[in-house]
Amino acid sequence: MTLVRPLFLAGLVGVLVWAIAQNLALGAARTQLDQTLLLTERAVEAEVERLRSLPSVAAEDVRVRDALAGTGSLQAANSYLETVAVHAQAGDLYLIDAGGETIAASNWNRPGSFVGQNYGFRPYFQQAMALGQGQFYGIGVTTGVPGYFLATRIDAGGLRGVLVVKMDLRPLQEIWRTADADVALADENGVVFLSARPDWEYRALTRLGPEVLETLDATRAYEGAELATSAPLLTDAPQQSDATGDGWIGRIATMPSTGWQVIAARSTAGLQLVSVGAAVLGALATLALIGAFKAWDQRRQIIALRLSQSEKLESMVRARTADLAREVEARKQVEVDLRATQEALVHTEKMAALGRMSAAIVHEISQPLAAMEATLSAAELGLDKDDTATATRLDKARGMIRRMQRTTKHLKSFARKDVAERSLIDLAVPVASALELVAPRARAVGVVPVFQAPEERIEVMAGTVRIEQVVANLLLNALDAVADRPDARITVTLTTDDGSARLSVTDTGKGIAEADLANVTEPFFSTKVTGESLGLGLAICKAILSDFHGSLDISSAAGQGTRVTVTLPLAAAKGAEAA
C-alpha cells in the first residue's frame, strides 16, 4: 500500500500534465496557424488585387469598344489585349460578346486560343452581364489550365460584352510547397483548388450535397475531378475556425474579397509527442517530490521536538518587541505633533508681526501720499494749457502715487482684522458683481470670463462684499495669467458637493511652477515679474475665507493653466451642524 498511493498520484499527475500540455501545445499551434493564415491571406489578396482593376481599365480602350460594337478591327483588339497581358503579367485577357462567344483574346495566335469559344455557361460571364462584375475559379475548359477569372461588363454602341482576365495562381502553390508552408485555398463550396499538399487538390473539406455537385457540373468548374467519390478532408464539422482531419489540425479563415477559405494545417504527431513527454516528466517529478517530502517530513518532526521550547522564548521576545515598537511609534507621533504646533506658532507670530508692520507702513505713508496727490492736482489747475510736457510728467507722477496708494490699501486690508459679519447670501450674487468689477480689465486683455451659473440658489453664511473681494482678486489673477496668451479662456463654475459650495476659477494661462504652489498664499510672495504685485492678494483671500469656515485650493500645471477652488459650507449644512 505504501507504493500504491505514490504510483497512483504520479499517474494522476501524468494525466493532468498530459491534458495541460495538450491544451498548451494546441493553443501555441493555433496561434502559429493564425499567423500563417494572415500571411497567406494577404499574399493571395495582393496577387488578386494586383489585376482586379485590369478588365475595367482595358475596357476603356477604343479598340476594345470598337471590336465589341462591330465597327473596329478584331486584329487590333487582339494585339492590344496581347500587349496589355504581357505588360501586366496577366495570364490571359479576352473579350466576349453578349452571346458568350469570344471575339478577341490575348492568346489569339497560340494553340488553345479562346477566340471562337463560347463561355456563356461560366458564372463569371453571367455575373458580369447581370451585375457588372464577375469572379470565378475553375479549370479552363479550353486549355485545361486552372485559373481565377475576373470579368467586367462593357457597353459599347448599344451592345454589351464582357472583358475577362484569367489569373494563374499556381505560382503561389509552388512557393508554398518550396517553403514547406502547409496551407491551402478552397472555394466558397469548400472545394480545395490550391494546396501545398498534392493529395488535397480538388477534394472537398466536407461532403458536398447534390445541389452543389450539380452546380459544379453545370459550370464545369473542376472538370475531370472526382468530387462526388473522393473522401472529405475533415473528419468532423469545423468548430468556428478550428478544423480537424486525419492526423492534422488546422485553422480556417474566409477572405471577404473573394469568398474563398484559407486553410493552414499542421501534423498532430509532434504535438502528441510533446504531450506524452510532458506527462512522463510530470509523473517522474511527482515521484521525486513525494520522496523529498517524505524525507523532509521526517526531518521536520525531529527539528520540531528540539525547537518547541525555543518557539516559546521567541514568542515572548516578539511580544516585547511589539510593545517597544508601539512606544517608539507613539514618541514619533508626539514629536510630529510638537513640530507642527511649533511651526503653527511661528507662522502665527510671523503673521502678527507682518500685520503690525503693515499697519505702521500704512499710517506713515497714507497721509503724505494724499498730500502729494492734492499738491499735484493744484499744480495741474495752475498749469498752462499748452504746456503738454509738464502735464504728461504730472500724470506720470499721479500714476506712481496712485500705485503706492493701491499698495497701502492692500497692506491696510492685510493688517486690519475685521469682525467677520455673516448673513445668508446667494453665492452667485457676489460672483456676478465681481465679474462686473473686472469687466474693464477683461476688455483690455481681450478675454470675457464665462460664468456657468447654477439654476438653483446656492446659499452660504458669509459677507457679500468680502466674498466679492475674494472673487475679484481671483479673476484679476486669472486675467494677468492669460494676458498675451493664445486661445485664452477663463471659466467660473459654481456647484455644490457633499454639503459644500464650490466656486472654481479656471484659466488657460501660463500656470504656476510646482515648486511655487506651496508658497503662493504666503504674504508678499508673488510670481509676477512686473513688480506691480505686492503678493498679498491670495493671502487676504485665504484669511477672508477662513473667517467664513471656508478654504482655498490651488491646482496648476506650468504652461497649461490654473484652477483655484473656493469651498464654503452650505447654509443648510451649517445650520445642521449648529443644531
Buried (B, 14 or more C-beta within 10 A) or exposed (E): EEEEEBEEBBEEBBEEBBEBBBEBBBEEBBEEBBEBBEBBBEBBBEBBEEBBEBBBEBBEBEBBBBBBBEEBEBEBBBBBBBEBBEEBEBBBBBBBBBEBBBBBBBBBEEEEBBBEBBBBEBBBBBBBBEEBBBBBBBBBBBBEEBBBBBBBBBEBEEEBBBBBBBBBBBEBBEEBBEEEBBBBBBBEBBBBBBBBBEEBBBBBBBEBEEEBBEBBEEBBBBEEBEBEEBEEBBEEEBEEBBBBBEEBBBBBBEBEEBEBBBBBBBEBEEBBEBBBEBBEEBBEBBBEBBEEEEEEEEEEEEEEEEEEEEEEEEEEEEEEEEEEEEEEEEEEEEEEEEEEEEEEEEEEEEBEEBBEEBBEBBEEBBEEBEEBBEEBEEEBEEEEEEEEEEBEEBEEBBEEBEEBBEBBBBBBBBBEEEEBEBEEBBBBEBBBBBBEBBEEBBEEBEBEBEBEEBEEEBBBBBBBEBBBBBBBBBBBBBBBBBBEBEEBBBBBBBEBEEEBBBBBBBBBBBBBEEEBBEEBBBBEBBBEEEEEBBBBBBBBBBBBBEBBBBBBEBBBEEEEBBBBBBBBBBBEBBEEEEE
